[in-house]
Amino acid sequence: MTVVTPIPLRLALDSPIPIRRQLAEQLKRVIANGGVTREQALPSIREMAGFLGINANTVARVIEDLKRSGHVEARRGKGVFVSAKPPVRSTESLRDRLLRDVVIRAAAIGMTADDVAVGVLSLTEVRPDAVTEAVEVLLVECSPAELEFFAREIEAHFPVRVDKVLHQDLAATVARRPRADRWAAAVTSFFHLPQVERRLGGLGVPVIALLAEVHLETLHQLAQFPSGTRVGVTSPNLETAHNLEHSIANAGLPNITLVGACPAEGAALARLVRRVDAMVCSTAAVDQVRHLARPTMQVLVDDRALDQRAIEMLAAILVRRGEDGASTASATARPRSPTADRRRRPRAGPAGRAGKTRLG
């Protein structure tokens, strides 16, 4: 007997965005996040149309679109399933993250989509100062994987060139660098901040600690799990897994229990999967996790995002450098510690459940 997967979907029938596009994008996100496994069928076209209150022809066109894009495949006499190799979700673009953050913050203070649109149009003449000079930022991390992640994120936000240096090579790099003032700033993760500060002490290079955090959407999904849900975290790189775990812990969700974090390979991953009800993993680790996961286990895909406060710190330094013609900052830009974040950060609560329609 074919098992049909319940899918949480929400359509805004009065939105200017076509229903077809809303449904297609939401189904792609569900597939990317592991909400439907390859061995579970999607609801039928008629069922989906009935629960959502939309035309069955619209649903049929969406399913055809997903077939062409390689997200789903039809199995004769069984239904529509996730493809054996669905397209890998690319890292969320800076524009998408910005828009989502604006919408979430606006909704929190009672603004509607129309309020946001009108507000944006009213500010079309505002032109903030920009960084026009291509500058260099020193990035210090302890593994190539973390260097690549942070460099990619920084370069997505700013017109800078990132000088990537492994933590153990920092002393040699500083010693052979003829002019340290060519670095507009030094960037590292919070855990390496004291060592990097000591090594760069006296050079006039501001040091910023960037924290990589789970996306708000992942926290909302975790907040909807039943009380006592056991959650594990994995990534190909162990430090990345621990950073993800730490970020989830900082959210202080009372309904989940973090069981542990491990690299996405070997016996450690198999043991962790057996002990949990849900796994949070990066795109690079999702295949290994799904191979070991039970049919009832939830798999949440999260490739992390940079902490916005630290990004704002770096932006301020770069803009100041552009205005002054050189970096004059000498004080270290130090964000609050993860422990302080845990005390102050508001919890993601039941609001994440509002307005969703569950099919099945």
Secondary structure per residue as TSV (DSSP state, phi and psi in degrees):
chain	resnum	aa	ss	phi	psi
A	1	M	-	360.0	132.8
A	2	T	-	-76.7	131.0
A	3	V	-	-90.2	126.2
A	4	V	B	-98.4	128.2
A	5	T	-	-85.7	127.3
A	6	P	-	-65.2	136.2
A	7	I	-	-126.9	120.8
A	8	P	E	-76.2	118.0
A	9	L	E	-132.4	151.9
A	10	R	-	-142.5	120.7
A	11	L	-	-114.1	136.8
A	12	A	-	-97.3	97.8
A	13	L	T	-67.3	-20.9
A	14	D	T	-99.2	9.1
A	15	S	S	-77.1	148.2
A	16	P	S	-68.7	-14.8
A	17	I	S	-75.9	126.6
A	18	P	-	-55.4	141.0
A	19	I	H	-55.7	-39.5
A	20	R	H	-59.0	-42.4
A	21	R	H	-71.7	-40.9
A	22	Q	H	-56.6	-48.5
A	23	L	H	-65.7	-42.8
A	24	A	H	-61.7	-44.9
A	25	E	H	-67.4	-37.6
A	26	Q	H	-69.1	-39.6
A	27	L	H	-65.9	-38.3
A	28	K	H	-61.2	-40.7
A	29	R	H	-67.6	-40.4
A	30	V	H	-60.3	-43.3
A	31	I	H	-65.4	-44.5
A	32	A	H	-63.4	-32.9
A	33	N	T	-88.8	3.7
A	34	G	T	80.0	16.3
A	35	G	S	-68.7	-19.8
A	36	V	S	-130.7	121.2
A	37	T	-	-86.8	170.1
A	38	R	T	-70.5	-16.9
A	39	E	T	-101.9	8.1
A	40	Q	S	-119.5	135.7
A	41	A	B	-82.1	148.2
A	42	L	-	-72.3	157.2
A	43	P	-	-57.3	152.9
A	44	S	-	-66.7	163.9
A	45	I	H	-57.9	-43.4
A	46	R	H	-65.7	-42.7
A	47	E	H	-63.0	-45.7
A	48	M	H	-64.3	-42.2
A	49	A	H	-64.6	-39.8
A	50	G	H	-66.0	-45.7
A	51	F	H	-67.9	-34.8
A	52	L	H	-87.4	-13.8
A	53	G	T	70.7	37.1
A	54	I	S	-126.1	171.3
A	55	N	-	-68.9	135.2
A	56	A	H	-61.8	-30.8
A	57	N	H	-64.1	-34.2
A	58	T	H	-65.2	-44.0
A	59	V	H	-63.0	-42.7
A	60	A	H	-60.5	-40.4
A	61	R	H	-66.6	-37.3
A	62	V	H	-63.5	-44.4
A	63	I	H	-61.6	-40.0
A	64	E	H	-63.7	-39.8
A	65	D	H	-60.8	-42.3
A	66	L	H	-69.8	-31.4
A	67	K	H	-65.0	-46.3
A	68	R	H	-64.4	-34.1
A	69	S	T	-82.0	-5.4
A	70	G	T	87.2	11.2
A	71	H	S	-79.8	-36.4
A	72	V	E	-133.3	165.5
A	73	E	E	-144.1	147.2
A	74	A	E	-91.2	135.3
A	75	R	E	-113.8	120.3
A	76	R	T	-53.2	124.0
A	77	G	T	77.0	-0.1
A	78	K	T	-119.3	-31.0
A	79	G	E	126.2	-160.4
A	80	V	E	-108.7	129.7
A	81	F	E	-126.2	161.3
A	82	V	E	-63.2	137.8
A	83	S	-	-61.6	155.4
A	84	A	S	-58.4	-36.2
A	85	K	S	-132.8	77.1
A	86	P	-	-65.6	154.3
A	87	P	-	-56.0	138.6
A	88	V	-	-76.4	131.7
A	89	R	-	-68.0	126.1
A	90	S	-	-74.9	160.5
A	91	T	-	-58.0	133.6
A	92	E	-	-58.0	133.8
A	93	S	-	-70.9	158.0
A	94	L	H	-58.8	-40.8
A	95	R	H	-61.5	-45.0
A	96	D	H	-63.4	-41.2
A	97	R	H	-63.8	-41.9
A	98	L	H	-62.3	-48.1
A	99	L	H	-63.4	-41.4
A	100	R	H	-64.3	-41.5
A	101	D	H	-63.1	-41.6
A	102	V	H	-62.2	-45.5
A	103	V	H	-63.5	-43.7
A	104	I	H	-64.3	-44.4
A	105	R	H	-67.0	-38.1
A	106	A	H	-65.2	-43.4
A	107	A	H	-62.4	-33.5
A	108	A	H	-65.9	-25.3
A	109	I	T	-106.4	15.6
A	110	G	T	88.5	12.9
A	111	M	-	-84.0	144.4
A	112	T	-	-92.9	172.6
A	113	A	H	-60.9	-38.1
A	114	D	H	-64.8	-39.5
A	115	D	H	-59.9	-43.0
A	116	V	H	-64.3	-45.3
A	117	A	H	-61.3	-46.2
A	118	V	H	-64.5	-40.0
A	119	G	H	-63.0	-41.4
A	120	V	H	-64.2	-43.7
A	121	L	H	-62.6	-33.1
A	122	S	H	-71.8	-15.4
A	123	L	T	-106.4	16.2
A	124	T	T	-65.0	-19.2
A	125	E	T	-88.0	-8.0
A	126	V	-	-77.7	127.6
A	127	R	-	-127.5	97.1
A	128	P	-	-66.7	155.3
A	129	D	-	-60.5	141.3
A	130	A	-	-120.5	160.7
A	131	V	-	-84.6	110.8
A	132	T	-	-99.7	-18.5
A	133	E	S	-94.3	130.5
A	134	A	-	-72.3	116.5
A	135	V	E	-120.4	172.2
A	136	E	E	-115.4	135.9
A	137	V	E	-120.4	131.3
A	138	L	E	-82.9	128.0
A	139	L	E	-117.5	125.6
A	140	V	E	-120.3	121.8
A	141	E	E	-144.5	170.1
A	142	C	S	-99.1	-2.9
A	143	S	S	-146.3	150.9
A	144	P	H	-58.2	-36.2
A	145	A	H	-63.4	-43.6
A	146	E	H	-69.3	-37.0
A	147	L	H	-59.2	-45.4
A	148	E	H	-65.1	-41.9
A	149	F	H	-62.7	-53.2
A	150	F	H	-65.4	-39.4
A	151	A	H	-62.0	-44.3
A	152	R	H	-61.6	-41.7
A	153	E	H	-69.3	-42.2
A	154	I	H	-64.1	-45.4
A	155	E	H	-68.8	-22.2
A	156	A	H	-73.7	-26.4
A	157	H	H	-91.2	-32.2
A	158	F	S	-134.9	152.0
A	159	P	S	-82.6	68.8
A	160	V	E	-127.9	162.5
A	161	R	E	-106.1	130.0
A	162	V	E	-96.7	123.4
A	163	D	E	-91.5	101.9
A	164	K	E	-86.6	123.7
A	165	V	E	-134.2	129.2
A	166	L	E	-68.9	147.7
A	167	H	G	-55.6	-40.7
A	168	Q	G	-71.9	-14.4
A	169	D	G	-100.3	2.9
A	170	L	H	-63.3	-44.5
A	171	A	H	-59.0	-45.2
A	172	A	H	-66.6	-36.5
A	173	T	H	-65.4	-44.0
A	174	V	H	-65.7	-38.3
A	175	A	H	-64.9	-36.7
A	176	R	H	-94.8	-0.5
A	177	R	-	-82.0	115.9
A	178	P	S	-67.3	-32.2
A	179	R	-	-137.2	104.8
A	180	A	G	-68.4	-21.4
A	181	D	G	-72.2	-2.6
A	182	R	G	-72.2	-18.3
A	183	W	E	-85.1	119.8
A	184	A	E	-69.1	-31.2
A	185	A	E	-164.3	161.2
A	186	A	E	-112.4	138.7
A	187	V	E	-126.2	136.5
A	188	T	E	-151.9	173.3
A	189	S	E	-79.5	162.0
A	190	F	G	-57.2	-34.9
A	191	F	G	-70.9	-22.8
A	192	H	G	-100.6	3.4
A	193	L	H	-57.6	-48.7
A	194	P	H	-59.6	-43.1
A	195	Q	H	-65.9	-40.8
A	196	V	H	-68.1	-39.1
A	197	E	H	-59.4	-45.0
A	198	R	H	-63.9	-41.5
A	199	R	H	-68.1	-33.7
A	200	L	H	-97.7	4.9
A	201	G	T	-55.6	133.6
A	202	G	T	85.8	-6.0
A	203	L	T	-91.5	-7.6
A	204	G	T	75.3	19.4
A	205	V	-	-99.5	115.9
A	206	P	-	-66.2	138.8
A	207	V	E	-111.2	129.4
A	208	I	E	-120.8	135.7
A	209	A	E	-99.0	118.2
A	210	L	E	-97.9	131.5
A	211	L	-	-105.0	128.7
A	212	A	E	-92.0	123.5
A	213	E	E	-122.5	158.4
A	214	V	-	-69.1	154.8
A	215	H	-	-70.9	152.4
A	216	L	H	-58.5	-35.6
A	217	E	H	-60.1	-39.9
A	218	T	H	-64.4	-41.9
A	219	L	H	-63.2	-37.8
A	220	H	H	-63.3	-42.0
A	221	Q	H	-64.2	-42.7
A	222	L	H	-64.1	-35.7
A	223	A	H	-66.6	-18.6
A	224	Q	T	-89.6	-8.1
A	225	F	S	-69.7	154.4
A	226	P	-	-62.3	155.0
A	227	S	T	-59.6	136.7
A	228	G	T	89.1	4.1
A	229	T	E	-62.4	129.3
A	230	R	E	-92.6	128.0
A	231	V	E	-122.6	133.9
A	232	G	E	-115.2	162.5
A	233	V	E	-133.6	137.7
A	234	T	E	-147.0	155.6
A	235	S	E	-160.9	155.7
A	236	P	S	-56.1	-31.2
A	237	N	S	-104.5	127.6
A	238	L	H	-62.6	-39.8
A	239	E	H	-63.0	-38.9
A	240	T	H	-62.0	-42.1
A	241	A	H	-61.8	-43.0
A	242	H	H	-66.7	-35.8
A	243	N	H	-64.6	-42.1
A	244	L	H	-61.3	-46.2
A	245	E	H	-60.2	-44.3
A	246	H	H	-63.0	-40.7
A	247	S	H	-63.7	-41.6
A	248	I	H	-65.5	-41.7
A	249	A	H	-60.4	-37.6
A	250	N	H	-62.9	-26.2
A	251	A	H	-69.7	-21.5
A	252	G	T	64.9	36.7
A	253	L	-	-69.5	122.3
A	254	P	T	-78.2	-14.3
A	255	N	T	-91.2	-7.6
A	256	I	E	-119.4	156.4
A	257	T	E	-121.4	119.3
A	258	L	E	-78.2	119.1
A	259	V	E	-87.2	-34.1
A	260	G	E	160.0	178.3
A	261	A	E	-135.0	149.2
A	262	C	E	-156.9	163.5
A	263	P	E	-68.8	155.8
A	264	A	S	-85.9	56.3
A	265	E	S	-166.0	160.5
A	266	G	H	75.0	-170.1
A	267	A	H	-67.8	-28.9
A	268	A	H	-61.6	-41.6
A	269	L	H	-65.7	-43.3
A	270	A	H	-61.0	-40.9
A	271	R	H	-65.6	-42.6
A	272	L	H	-65.4	-42.9
A	273	V	H	-59.8	-37.9
A	274	R	H	-67.6	-22.3
A	275	R	H	-96.0	-6.3
A	276	V	-	-121.1	165.5
A	277	D	S	-100.6	-17.3
A	278	A	E	-151.3	148.5
A	279	M	E	-125.9	136.2
A	280	V	E	-105.3	127.0
A	281	C	E	-146.6	164.4
A	282	S	-	-82.6	165.9
A	283	T	G	-57.3	-38.2
A	284	A	G	-66.5	-19.4
A	285	A	G	-106.8	-3.7
A	286	V	H	-65.3	-35.5
A	287	D	H	-64.2	-42.8
A	288	Q	H	-63.3	-39.6
A	289	V	H	-68.7	-45.8
A	290	R	H	-66.4	-29.0
A	291	H	H	-65.2	-33.1
A	292	L	H	-95.3	-16.8
A	293	A	-	-70.8	145.6
A	294	R	-	-73.6	157.1
A	295	P	T	-57.6	-30.7
A	296	T	T	-87.5	-5.7
A	297	M	-	-81.6	136.1
A	298	Q	E	-84.8	137.0
A	299	V	E	-121.5	118.0
A	300	L	E	-108.7	123.9
A	301	V	E	-95.2	124.4
A	302	D	-	-144.9	120.5
A	303	D	-	-99.6	12.1
A	304	R	-	72.9	156.9
A	305	A	E	-140.8	156.9
A	306	L	E	-77.4	145.1
A	307	D	-	-61.1	126.3
A	308	Q	H	-66.2	-31.6
A	309	R	H	-65.1	-39.7
A	310	A	H	-69.3	-36.4
A	311	I	H	-60.4	-40.7
A	312	E	H	-65.4	-35.2
A	313	M	H	-61.5	-47.5
A	314	L	H	-64.8	-39.7
A	315	A	H	-60.3	-42.1
A	316	A	H	-63.0	-40.7
A	317	I	H	-65.5	-43.3
A	318	L	H	-67.3	-40.3
A	319	V	H	-65.9	-41.3
A	320	R	H	-62.5	-39.1
A	321	R	H	-63.4	-41.9
A	322	G	H	-64.6	-35.6
A	323	E	H	-74.7	-36.9
A	324	D	H	-89.9	-16.5
A	325	G	S	88.4	-8.0
A	326	A	S	-163.5	161.3
A	327	S	-	-79.3	118.9
A	328	T	-	-109.3	-0.3
A	329	A	-	-72.6	133.9
A	330	S	-	-122.3	-18.8
A	331	A	S	-80.5	146.9
A	332	T	-	-77.3	132.9
A	333	A	B	-87.3	107.9
A	334	R	-	-116.7	114.9
A	335	P	-	-74.0	167.7
A	336	R	-	-61.3	150.8
A	337	S	-	-69.4	157.5
A	338	P	H	-56.6	-32.1
A	339	T	H	-66.1	-41.2
A	340	A	H	-65.1	-38.9
A	341	D	H	-58.5	-40.1
A	342	R	H	-63.4	-34.9
A	343	R	H	-74.6	-33.6
A	344	R	H	-100.3	-24.5
A	345	R	S	-69.3	130.3
A	346	P	-	-67.6	148.4
A	347	R	-	-82.2	144.2
A	348	A	-	-76.7	123.8
A	349	G	-	-116.2	-159.5
A	350	P	G	-64.7	-12.6
A	351	A	G	-57.5	-27.5
A	352	G	G	-63.2	-14.2
A	353	R	G	-92.9	-10.1
A	354	A	T	-68.2	140.6
A	355	G	T	78.4	10.3
A	356	K	-	-97.4	143.8
A	357	T	E	-109.6	125.4
A	358	R	E	-101.4	124.4
A	359	L	-	-90.3	146.6
A	360	G	-	110.1	360.0
